[in-house]
Amino acid sequence: MGARHPSCDAVDAALAAADVPGRVRILPDAAPTAQAAADQLGCPVGAIANSLIFTTGDGEPLLIMTSGAHRVDTALLGQALGTTVKRASADAARQATGQPIGGVAPVAHPAPLRTLVDRDLAAYDELWAAGGIPHAVFPISFDDLVRITSGTVVSVA
C-alpha cells in the first residue's frame, strides 16, 4: 500500500509516548461515520469513539469523544459548561486538530484541546477511535482514552 499518511504516524507516536498498546490500523474502506467503522470492524456502533469538534461561545475548540450510538446534545452540554456549544466547521476542525473530519483522532493535535469523554463509552471493554484519516482506526480502553486526552467524563446525550 506504500507509505502511511503522516497523521497516522503522529497518532501512533502519541499512543506509544502515552504507553497505550493499540496502534493505528488502515481499513480497506474509508470510515467517515461510526456505523461505517463498526461495520468494517465487526463491533457494536456504541464502541466507536467518535472525535467531534465543537466550539464554545467564546470560540474555544472543544473535542467531544462520544459513543457512535448517539448524537451530542449541545443544549445539555452548553448548560453543563455554562456557555453555548455548536458544531465546528470542517475548516475549524482541521485548524484545531490538523486532521480531516471523519478521521479526527483523540490525540496528535497541534495543541492540547479541552476534551469531554462520553460516559457511555465506559460500557465497552474495547473502543475504536479514528487514527488521523478516514481510513484509519485504533483500539483503546475507556480508561486510556480518558487518560491520554486528559478528558472530563460527562453525559453528552
N, C-alpha and C positions, 0 to 999 in steps of 0.2 A: 504494500500500500504506500510505501515511501515514508518520508519524514512526517512526524506528527505536527500538529499545529502548536505554535509556541504557548498558547493559552493552556493547553493540556499539560505541557511540560511544567508550566508555572504552578498549576494546581497540584501536580504530583510533588513538586518541590515543597510546596506549603504543607501537604499532607505528611511528607517524610519529616520535615522540620518539627511538626507537631506530634510525631510518634503515632500517627494514625496508620493502621496496617493496610487499608484499602488503597488501590491505585486506579487511575483512570483507565477505562476500557472504551474502545471505539465500537459503537454499534453499527450494524450493517446499513441501517437507515437512520435518517435524522429523527430525533425525538423531541420536537418542539413543544409537545404537550405531555402532561402527566400520563394520560391514557396511552399515548404512543410509546412512551418509555416502558410503562408497565406491560404492555403487550409484548414488546421485544424481550423484556427481562423475565417474563412469566411470574410476576409478583403482583400483589394487590395494588391498586392505584393509590390507596392510602399510604403505602410505604414509599411513595415518591416524594422526596423533599424538594418541593418547588422553591427556587430562589427568585423572589419577586421584588422589584424595586419600586418603592413608593417615595413620595416627598411629603414632608410635614408642611404646616402652614408657613413656616419661615424658610422653606426651600431646602431644608436638610434632607439628603438622601437617607432612606430607611430601607434596610434589607429585611424582608419578611420571609422566613423559611416556613412554608405552610404545607400541610398534607395535600397531596393531589386529589384527595377525596372531597374537598370542598373549596369554596371561594372565600377570600378575605373579606370580612365585614369592616369596611373603612369607617363607618359611623361608630361601631363598637370600639375600634382601636383609637379613633380620634378622641372619644370620650375618656378612655383609659389614659391616654397620653396628654390630655388637656390641650389638644391642637387639632387642626384638620389633617386628614391623611388622604392623599389621592395617588392614583397610579401614575408613575413617571412615564414620560415619553420614551420611545426607543432610543433617541439621542441622549436623553438624560441618563438612562440606564447604562448605556455604553460609556458615557463620560465618567459615571461613578464607579463602574466595575472594570472597564476595559474589555468587556465581553459582550457578545450579542444576546439579545433576548432569545429565549429558547435554549440557551447554553450557559446562562449565568451560574457560576459556581459560588458556593458559600465562602470561598477563600480566593487568594491571589488577586486582590484588587489593588489599584494604585495607592489607596489609603484605607485604613480601617473604617468600616461602616457600622453605625449603630444597627444592631440586629435583634429582631424578635423571633423566637422559635415557637412554633405551634405546639402546644402541649399534647395534641392528639397524635403527634409523631412518636411519642413515648410508647405507644401501644405495639410498636413493631420492633422485633429484635434486630432486623437489618433494614436500613433505609438506603435509598439510592438518590444521589444528588447529581446535578449536571457538572460536567468536567471542563467547562470553559468554551465549548462549542456545542451546537445542537446534536452532534453525533456522539458525544462523549458523556459518560456517567462514571460514578464510583460508589462503592459500598461504604457505609459508615454506620456506627451505632448512634443512638439518640444522645447518649452522654458525650461522645466525642464531638458530635455536631454542635452541641451547646458549648463545649469547651473551646473548640477551635474558632468559633465565631464570637466568643465572649457574649453569647446571646442571653437575652432575658426570656424565660419561658412564660408564655401567656396564652390565653384563648384568643384565637384570631377569627373565629367564625361563630 
